[in-house]
Amino acid sequence: MLVLVAPGQGAQTPGFLNPWLELPGVADRLHWWSAVAGLDLVRYGTEGTADEIRDTAVAQPLLVAAGLVSALSLFPHPADARRGIAAVAGHSVGELTAAAGAGVITAESAMALVRQRGLAMAKAAAVTETGMSAVLGGDPEVVHAKLVELGLTPANVNGAGQIVAAGTMEQLAALSADKPEGARVMPLKVAGAFHTTHMEPAVATLQALLPGVTVRDPRTRYVSNADGRVVHSGAEIARRLVKQVAGPVRWDLCMETFKELGVTAIIEVSPAGTLVGLAKRALPGVRTLALKTPDDLDAAREIVAEHGDESSNPLEHAPTWRLAVAPFKGTVAMEPSVKPGQVLAPGATVAHVGNNRERQAVVAEHGGTVVEWLVEDGDPVAPGQPLLRVHPAAE
Protein backbone atom coordinates (compact mmCIF):
# COMPACT_ATOMS: atom_id res chain seq x y z
CA MET A 1 0.00 0.00 0.00
CA LEU A 2 1.54 3.25 -1.21
CA VAL A 3 1.13 6.74 0.31
CA LEU A 4 2.27 9.97 -1.38
CA VAL A 5 3.25 12.86 0.91
CA ALA A 6 4.23 16.51 0.32
CA PRO A 7 6.62 18.54 2.50
CA GLY A 8 6.08 21.91 4.14
CA GLN A 9 7.98 25.17 4.36
CA GLY A 10 11.68 24.90 5.11
CA ALA A 11 12.34 22.03 2.71
CA GLN A 12 13.37 24.37 -0.15
CA THR A 13 17.04 24.98 -1.04
CA PRO A 14 18.63 27.33 -3.61
CA GLY A 15 18.48 25.97 -7.16
CA PHE A 16 16.32 22.95 -6.29
CA LEU A 17 14.13 23.34 -9.40
CA ASN A 18 17.11 23.26 -11.81
CA PRO A 19 17.13 19.49 -12.50
CA TRP A 20 13.36 19.36 -13.03
CA LEU A 21 13.57 21.97 -15.79
CA GLU A 22 15.56 19.50 -17.86
CA LEU A 23 12.42 17.38 -18.32
CA PRO A 24 10.22 18.08 -21.37
CA GLY A 25 7.24 20.30 -20.65
CA VAL A 26 8.23 21.30 -17.13
CA ALA A 27 9.40 24.81 -18.05
CA ASP A 28 6.15 25.45 -19.93
CA ARG A 29 4.11 24.30 -16.97
CA LEU A 30 6.08 26.44 -14.53
CA HIS A 31 5.77 29.51 -16.74
CA TRP A 32 1.99 29.02 -16.79
CA TRP A 33 1.81 28.56 -13.03
CA SER A 34 4.03 31.66 -12.64
CA ALA A 35 1.41 33.64 -14.55
CA VAL A 36 -1.35 32.21 -12.35
CA ALA A 37 0.50 32.96 -9.12
CA GLY A 38 2.00 36.28 -10.18
CA LEU A 39 5.48 35.07 -9.21
CA ASP A 40 8.47 34.04 -11.35
CA LEU A 41 8.77 30.45 -10.12
CA VAL A 42 11.52 29.59 -12.60
CA ARG A 43 13.79 32.41 -11.51
CA TYR A 44 13.28 31.86 -7.79
CA GLY A 45 13.58 28.08 -8.14
CA THR A 46 16.83 28.26 -10.10
CA GLU A 47 18.57 31.53 -9.19
CA GLY A 48 16.93 32.62 -5.93
CA THR A 49 19.23 33.03 -2.95
CA ALA A 50 18.62 31.29 0.37
CA ASP A 51 17.25 34.55 1.80
CA GLU A 52 14.96 35.16 -1.18
CA ILE A 53 13.36 31.73 -1.09
CA ARG A 54 13.03 31.79 2.69
CA ASP A 55 10.49 34.61 2.23
CA THR A 56 7.14 33.01 3.06
CA ALA A 57 5.42 34.64 0.07
CA VAL A 58 7.99 33.02 -2.25
CA ALA A 59 8.73 29.75 -0.47
CA GLN A 60 5.16 28.48 -0.33
CA PRO A 61 4.37 28.76 -4.08
CA LEU A 62 7.76 27.23 -4.88
CA LEU A 63 7.07 24.22 -2.65
CA VAL A 64 3.66 23.51 -4.15
CA ALA A 65 4.96 23.96 -7.69
CA ALA A 66 7.88 21.61 -7.08
CA GLY A 67 5.67 19.00 -5.48
CA LEU A 68 3.19 19.05 -8.36
CA VAL A 69 5.95 18.99 -10.99
CA SER A 70 7.57 15.93 -9.43
CA ALA A 71 4.23 14.15 -8.96
CA LEU A 72 3.24 14.82 -12.57
CA SER A 73 6.64 13.55 -13.70
CA LEU A 74 6.00 10.32 -11.82
CA PHE A 75 2.36 10.06 -12.92
CA PRO A 76 1.90 11.94 -16.23
CA HIS A 77 -1.73 10.81 -16.26
CA PRO A 78 -3.56 11.53 -12.97
CA ALA A 79 -5.70 8.41 -13.43
CA ASP A 80 -2.54 6.33 -13.07
CA ALA A 81 -1.86 7.94 -9.71
CA ARG A 82 -5.36 7.22 -8.45
CA ARG A 83 -4.95 3.56 -9.36
CA GLY A 84 -1.62 3.23 -7.57
CA ILE A 85 -1.87 5.50 -4.52
CA ALA A 86 -3.87 4.48 -1.46
CA ALA A 87 -3.68 7.87 0.29
CA VAL A 88 -2.16 11.36 0.12
CA ALA A 89 -1.19 13.83 2.81
CA GLY A 90 0.74 17.07 3.11
CA HIS A 91 2.62 18.79 5.91
CA SER A 92 1.47 22.40 6.38
CA VAL A 93 1.49 24.09 2.93
CA GLY A 94 2.07 20.63 1.46
CA GLU A 95 -1.64 20.04 2.04
CA LEU A 96 -2.34 22.21 -1.01
CA THR A 97 -0.07 19.94 -3.05
CA ALA A 98 -1.90 16.90 -1.70
CA ALA A 99 -5.31 18.46 -2.37
CA ALA A 100 -4.41 19.09 -6.01
CA GLY A 101 -2.96 15.59 -6.32
CA ALA A 102 -6.18 14.06 -4.97
CA GLY A 103 -8.28 16.05 -7.43
CA VAL A 104 -9.93 18.25 -4.79
CA ILE A 105 -8.71 21.43 -6.49
CA THR A 106 -6.94 22.11 -9.78
CA ALA A 107 -3.24 22.86 -10.00
CA GLU A 108 -4.15 26.41 -11.02
CA SER A 109 -6.36 26.86 -7.96
CA ALA A 110 -3.58 25.47 -5.77
CA MET A 111 -1.09 27.99 -7.19
CA ALA A 112 -3.47 30.93 -6.84
CA LEU A 113 -4.35 29.96 -3.27
CA VAL A 114 -0.81 29.28 -2.15
CA ARG A 115 0.39 32.64 -3.42
CA GLN A 116 -2.31 34.43 -1.44
CA ARG A 117 -1.61 32.16 1.55
CA GLY A 118 2.07 33.06 1.50
CA LEU A 119 1.42 36.78 1.16
CA ALA A 120 -1.17 36.78 3.94
CA MET A 121 1.03 34.76 6.30
CA ALA A 122 4.02 36.99 5.61
CA LYS A 123 1.90 40.03 6.40
CA ALA A 124 0.61 38.44 9.62
CA ALA A 125 4.15 37.48 10.63
CA ALA A 126 5.31 41.08 10.25
CA VAL A 127 2.96 42.31 12.99
CA THR A 128 4.97 40.78 15.83
CA GLU A 129 8.49 39.34 15.80
CA THR A 130 7.85 35.63 16.08
CA GLY A 131 9.51 32.38 15.09
CA MET A 132 9.73 28.62 15.57
CA SER A 133 12.15 26.15 17.17
CA ALA A 134 12.34 22.38 16.90
CA VAL A 135 12.39 20.51 20.20
CA LEU A 136 14.11 17.17 19.66
CA GLY A 137 13.83 14.34 22.17
CA GLY A 138 12.63 14.45 25.73
CA ASP A 139 9.38 13.13 27.16
CA PRO A 140 6.49 14.53 25.05
CA GLU A 141 4.41 15.35 28.14
CA VAL A 142 7.30 17.17 29.77
CA VAL A 143 8.01 19.07 26.55
CA HIS A 144 4.36 20.05 26.17
CA ALA A 145 4.18 21.24 29.78
CA LYS A 146 7.27 23.39 29.31
CA LEU A 147 5.81 24.99 26.16
CA VAL A 148 2.58 25.80 27.98
CA GLU A 149 4.56 27.27 30.88
CA LEU A 150 6.41 29.61 28.51
CA GLY A 151 3.31 30.56 26.51
CA LEU A 152 4.51 28.74 23.39
CA THR A 153 2.37 26.70 20.99
CA PRO A 154 3.25 23.14 19.86
CA ALA A 155 2.67 24.19 16.24
CA ASN A 156 3.96 20.99 14.62
CA VAL A 157 3.68 17.67 16.48
CA ASN A 158 5.69 15.61 14.03
CA GLY A 159 6.15 12.35 15.88
CA ALA A 160 9.46 10.48 16.06
CA GLY A 161 10.49 12.66 19.02
CA GLN A 162 10.04 16.02 17.28
CA ILE A 163 7.80 18.93 18.31
CA VAL A 164 8.09 22.41 16.79
CA ALA A 165 7.37 25.25 19.19
CA ALA A 166 6.15 28.64 17.97
CA GLY A 167 5.74 32.02 19.59
CA THR A 168 7.47 35.33 20.15
CA MET A 169 11.25 35.56 19.94
CA GLU A 170 11.37 36.29 23.68
CA GLN A 171 9.43 33.11 24.43
CA LEU A 172 11.69 31.08 22.14
CA ALA A 173 14.79 32.56 23.80
CA ALA A 174 13.40 31.48 27.17
CA LEU A 175 12.93 27.97 25.80
CA SER A 176 16.55 27.80 24.62
CA ALA A 177 17.69 28.98 28.04
CA ASP A 178 15.47 26.54 29.94
CA LYS A 179 15.20 23.40 27.81
CA PRO A 180 12.90 20.51 28.75
CA GLU A 181 14.82 17.72 30.40
CA GLY A 182 16.50 15.42 27.86
CA ALA A 183 15.62 17.63 24.89
CA ARG A 184 17.58 19.72 22.39
CA VAL A 185 16.24 22.99 20.98
CA MET A 186 17.05 24.03 17.41
CA PRO A 187 15.89 27.46 16.11
CA LEU A 188 14.34 27.22 12.64
CA LYS A 189 14.89 29.64 9.76
CA VAL A 190 11.26 30.63 9.24
CA ALA A 191 9.67 34.06 9.17
CA GLY A 192 7.01 33.67 11.84
CA ALA A 193 4.98 31.60 14.27
CA PHE A 194 3.05 29.59 11.71
CA HIS A 195 0.08 27.44 12.75
CA THR A 196 -0.65 29.61 15.79
CA THR A 197 -3.09 32.38 16.63
CA HIS A 198 -0.54 34.84 15.23
CA MET A 199 -1.76 33.71 11.79
CA GLU A 200 -5.47 34.46 12.31
CA PRO A 201 -5.39 37.49 9.96
CA ALA A 202 -4.25 35.16 7.16
CA VAL A 203 -7.18 32.83 7.87
CA ALA A 204 -9.60 35.70 7.32
CA THR A 205 -7.94 36.55 4.00
CA LEU A 206 -8.22 33.00 2.69
CA GLN A 207 -11.79 32.55 3.93
CA ALA A 208 -12.83 35.47 1.73
CA LEU A 209 -11.36 33.67 -1.31
CA LEU A 210 -12.76 30.22 -0.61
CA PRO A 211 -16.29 30.71 -2.04
CA GLY A 212 -14.80 31.29 -5.49
CA VAL A 213 -12.78 28.06 -5.55
CA THR A 214 -14.27 25.02 -7.29
CA VAL A 215 -13.73 21.89 -5.17
CA ARG A 216 -14.47 18.22 -5.73
CA ASP A 217 -14.39 15.23 -3.42
CA PRO A 218 -11.01 13.45 -3.46
CA ARG A 219 -10.39 10.49 -5.74
CA THR A 220 -8.14 8.82 -3.18
CA ARG A 221 -7.98 8.96 0.61
CA TYR A 222 -7.01 12.41 1.85
CA VAL A 223 -5.42 12.35 5.32
CA SER A 224 -5.76 15.72 7.06
CA ASN A 225 -2.85 16.99 9.13
CA ALA A 226 -5.27 18.72 11.49
CA ASP A 227 -6.10 15.43 13.20
CA GLY A 228 -4.90 12.55 11.01
CA ARG A 229 -8.41 11.73 9.85
CA VAL A 230 -9.44 10.66 6.38
CA VAL A 231 -11.63 13.44 4.96
CA HIS A 232 -13.91 12.56 2.10
CA SER A 233 -15.71 15.86 1.49
CA GLY A 234 -14.01 18.31 -0.84
CA ALA A 235 -15.81 21.21 0.82
CA GLU A 236 -14.55 20.09 4.24
CA ILE A 237 -11.00 19.70 2.92
CA ALA A 238 -11.15 23.27 1.57
CA ARG A 239 -12.35 24.55 4.95
CA ARG A 240 -9.53 22.70 6.69
CA LEU A 241 -6.93 24.09 4.29
CA VAL A 242 -7.90 27.57 5.46
CA LYS A 243 -8.28 26.85 9.19
CA GLN A 244 -4.99 24.95 9.28
CA VAL A 245 -3.04 28.15 8.69
CA ALA A 246 -3.62 29.03 12.37
CA GLY A 247 -3.97 25.48 13.73
CA PRO A 248 -1.33 22.94 14.80
CA VAL A 249 -0.01 20.32 12.38
CA ARG A 250 -0.49 16.80 13.77
CA TRP A 251 1.81 14.83 11.49
CA ASP A 252 2.16 12.23 14.23
CA LEU A 253 -1.54 11.39 13.82
CA CYS A 254 -1.17 11.25 10.04
CA MET A 255 1.52 8.59 10.45
CA GLU A 256 -0.75 6.67 12.83
CA THR A 257 -3.41 6.64 10.11
CA PHE A 258 -0.86 5.44 7.54
CA LYS A 259 -0.08 2.56 9.88
CA GLU A 260 -3.77 1.73 10.33
CA LEU A 261 -4.20 1.69 6.56
CA GLY A 262 -1.41 -0.86 6.27
CA VAL A 263 1.09 1.35 4.45
CA THR A 264 4.05 -0.52 2.98
CA ALA A 265 5.75 2.37 1.11
CA ILE A 266 5.88 6.17 1.21
CA ILE A 267 7.09 8.49 -1.54
CA GLU A 268 7.73 12.13 -0.65
CA VAL A 269 7.51 14.57 -3.55
CA SER A 270 10.08 17.30 -4.16
CA PRO A 271 11.76 18.97 -2.32
CA ALA A 272 11.80 15.73 -0.39
CA GLY A 273 13.60 14.35 2.63
CA THR A 274 11.99 15.69 5.81
CA LEU A 275 8.86 13.51 5.91
CA VAL A 276 10.53 10.27 4.88
CA GLY A 277 13.07 10.95 7.64
CA LEU A 278 10.23 11.05 10.16
CA ALA A 279 8.66 7.93 8.65
CA LYS A 280 11.89 5.96 8.95
CA ARG A 281 11.84 6.52 12.71
CA ALA A 282 8.10 6.22 13.32
CA LEU A 283 7.19 3.52 10.77
CA PRO A 284 10.00 0.96 10.78
CA GLY A 285 9.76 -1.56 7.97
CA VAL A 286 7.96 0.82 5.62
CA ARG A 287 9.90 1.46 2.43
CA THR A 288 10.54 5.16 1.82
CA LEU A 289 11.83 7.27 -1.04
CA ALA A 290 12.60 10.99 -1.26
CA LEU A 291 11.80 12.16 -4.81
CA LYS A 292 14.36 14.96 -4.84
CA THR A 293 15.41 15.08 -8.51
CA PRO A 294 14.53 13.34 -11.80
CA ASP A 295 17.34 10.90 -11.03
CA ASP A 296 15.02 9.39 -8.40
CA LEU A 297 12.14 8.76 -10.82
CA ASP A 298 13.20 5.25 -11.86
CA ALA A 299 13.44 4.12 -8.23
CA ALA A 300 10.08 5.75 -7.52
CA ARG A 301 8.48 3.91 -10.45
CA GLU A 302 9.82 0.64 -9.07
CA ILE A 303 8.13 1.36 -5.75
CA VAL A 304 4.88 2.23 -7.51
CA ALA A 305 5.01 -1.04 -9.44
CA GLU A 306 5.72 -3.05 -6.29
CA HIS A 307 3.50 -1.29 -3.74
CA GLY A 308 0.87 0.52 -5.79
CA ASP A 309 -2.26 -1.62 -5.89
CA GLU A 310 -5.50 -0.59 -7.56
CA SER A 311 -7.49 -2.52 -4.95
CA SER A 312 -5.97 -0.39 -2.14
CA ASN A 313 -7.91 2.68 -3.31
CA PRO A 314 -11.63 1.92 -2.86
CA LEU A 315 -12.57 5.31 -4.31
CA GLU A 316 -11.03 4.85 -7.75
CA HIS A 317 -14.02 3.16 -9.38
CA ALA A 318 -16.72 4.73 -7.23
CA PRO A 319 -18.56 8.02 -7.69
CA THR A 320 -16.92 9.41 -4.56
CA TRP A 321 -19.27 12.31 -3.98
CA ARG A 322 -22.09 9.80 -3.38
CA LEU A 323 -20.28 7.94 -0.61
CA ALA A 324 -20.16 8.35 3.16
CA VAL A 325 -16.85 7.02 4.47
CA ALA A 326 -15.21 6.16 7.79
CA PRO A 327 -12.99 8.97 9.16
CA PHE A 328 -10.71 6.61 11.10
CA LYS A 329 -10.27 3.01 12.22
CA GLY A 330 -13.03 1.78 14.49
CA THR A 331 -16.41 0.06 14.65
CA VAL A 332 -19.43 1.33 12.75
CA ALA A 333 -22.84 1.89 14.36
CA MET A 334 -25.47 2.45 11.66
CA GLU A 335 -28.39 4.81 12.24
CA PRO A 336 -31.42 2.42 12.31
CA SER A 337 -33.61 4.89 10.43
CA VAL A 338 -31.29 5.13 7.42
CA LYS A 339 -32.60 2.59 4.92
CA PRO A 340 -32.48 2.17 1.12
CA GLY A 341 -34.90 4.52 -0.59
CA GLN A 342 -34.82 7.11 2.19
CA VAL A 343 -34.18 10.73 1.12
CA LEU A 344 -31.50 12.38 3.26
CA ALA A 345 -31.05 16.09 3.81
CA PRO A 346 -27.52 17.45 3.21
CA GLY A 347 -25.41 16.85 6.30
CA ALA A 348 -27.70 14.15 7.71
CA THR A 349 -26.03 11.76 10.18
CA VAL A 350 -26.04 8.21 8.83
CA ALA A 351 -23.75 6.40 11.27
CA HIS A 352 -21.13 6.75 13.98
CA VAL A 353 -17.62 5.34 14.02
CA GLY A 354 -15.95 4.79 17.36
CA ASN A 355 -12.90 3.24 18.98
CA ASN A 356 -11.28 3.32 22.40
CA ARG A 357 -10.27 6.97 21.98
CA GLU A 358 -13.15 8.73 20.26
CA ARG A 359 -16.49 8.56 18.49
CA GLN A 360 -17.53 10.62 15.46
CA ALA A 361 -20.68 11.06 13.42
CA VAL A 362 -20.57 10.18 9.71
CA VAL A 363 -22.73 12.45 7.55
CA ALA A 364 -24.10 12.39 4.01
CA GLU A 365 -22.44 15.62 2.95
CA HIS A 366 -24.58 16.24 -0.13
CA GLY A 367 -27.79 14.47 0.85
CA GLY A 368 -29.81 12.43 -1.63
CA THR A 369 -31.48 9.02 -1.80
CA VAL A 370 -29.95 6.06 0.05
CA VAL A 371 -28.96 3.35 -2.44
CA GLU A 372 -27.27 0.72 -0.26
CA TRP A 373 -25.23 0.08 2.84
CA LEU A 374 -21.73 -1.25 2.13
CA VAL A 375 -21.16 -2.53 5.69
CA GLU A 376 -23.08 -4.28 8.44
CA ASP A 377 -23.84 -2.75 11.83
CA GLY A 378 -20.93 -3.42 14.19
CA ASP A 379 -18.41 -4.09 11.41
CA PRO A 380 -14.78 -3.03 11.98
CA VAL A 381 -13.86 -0.37 9.41
CA ALA A 382 -10.64 1.20 8.13
CA PRO A 383 -9.91 4.89 7.55
CA GLY A 384 -11.60 6.03 4.34
CA GLN A 385 -13.64 2.84 3.91
CA PRO A 386 -16.95 3.50 2.08
CA LEU A 387 -19.95 2.87 4.35
CA LEU A 388 -23.01 4.06 2.45
CA ARG A 389 -23.88 4.83 -1.16
CA VAL A 390 -26.19 7.79 -1.77
CA HIS A 391 -27.72 8.91 -5.07
CA PRO A 392 -27.52 12.72 -5.24
CA ALA A 393 -30.67 14.77 -5.29
CA ALA A 394 -31.56 16.35 -8.62
CA GLU A 395 -30.49 19.99 -8.90
HELIX and SHEET records of a PDB file:
HELIX    1   1 PRO A   19  GLU A   22  5                                   4    
HELIX    2   2 VAL A   26  ALA A   37  1                                  12    
HELIX    3   3 LEU A   41  THR A   46  1                                   6    
HELIX    4   4 ALA A   50  ARG A   54  1                                   5    
HELIX    5   5 THR A   56  LEU A   74  1                                  19    
HELIX    6   6 PRO A   78  GLY A   84  1                                   7    
HELIX    7   7 GLY A   94  GLY A  101  1                                   8    
HELIX    8   8 ALA A  107  ALA A  125  1                                  19    
HELIX    9   9 PRO A  140  LEU A  150  1                                  11    
HELIX   10  10 MET A  169  ALA A  177  1                                   9    
HELIX   11  11 THR A  197  MET A  199  5                                   3    
HELIX   12  12 GLU A  200  LEU A  209  1                                  10    
HELIX   13  13 LEU A  210  GLY A  212  5                                   3    
HELIX   14  14 GLY A  234  LYS A  243  1                                  10    
HELIX   15  15 GLN A  244  ALA A  246  5                                   3    
HELIX   16  16 TRP A  251  LEU A  261  1                                  11    
HELIX   17  17 THR A  274  ALA A  282  1                                   9    
HELIX   18  18 PRO A  294  ASP A  296  5                                   3    
HELIX   19  19 LEU A  297  HIS A  307  1                                  11    
HELIX   20  20 GLU A  310  SER A  312  5                                   3    
HELIX   21  21 THR A  320  ARG A  322  5                                   3    
SHEET    1   A 5 ARG A 221  TYR A 222  0                                        
SHEET    2   A 5 ALA A  87  GLY A  90  1                                        
SHEET    3   A 5 LEU A   2  ALA A   6  1                                        
SHEET    4   A 5 ALA A 265  GLU A 268  1                                        
SHEET    5   A 5 ARG A 287  ALA A 290  1                                        
SHEET    1   B 5 ALA A 183  PRO A 187  0                                        
SHEET    2   B 5 THR A 130  GLY A 137 -1                                        
SHEET    3   B 5 GLN A 162  THR A 168 -1                                        
SHEET    4   B 5 THR A 153  GLY A 159 -1                                        
SHEET    5   B 5 VAL A 249  ARG A 250  1                                        
SHEET    1   C 4 LEU A 323  VAL A 325  0                                        
SHEET    2   C 4 PRO A 386  HIS A 391 -1                                        
SHEET    3   C 4 GLY A 368  TRP A 373 -1                                        
SHEET    4   C 4 VAL A 343  LEU A 344 -1                                        
SHEET    1   D 4 ARG A 359  ALA A 364  0                                        
SHEET    2   D 4 ALA A 348  GLY A 354 -1                                        
SHEET    3   D 4 GLY A 330  MET A 334 -1                                        
SHEET    4   D 4 PRO A 380  VAL A 381 -1                                        
END                                                                             
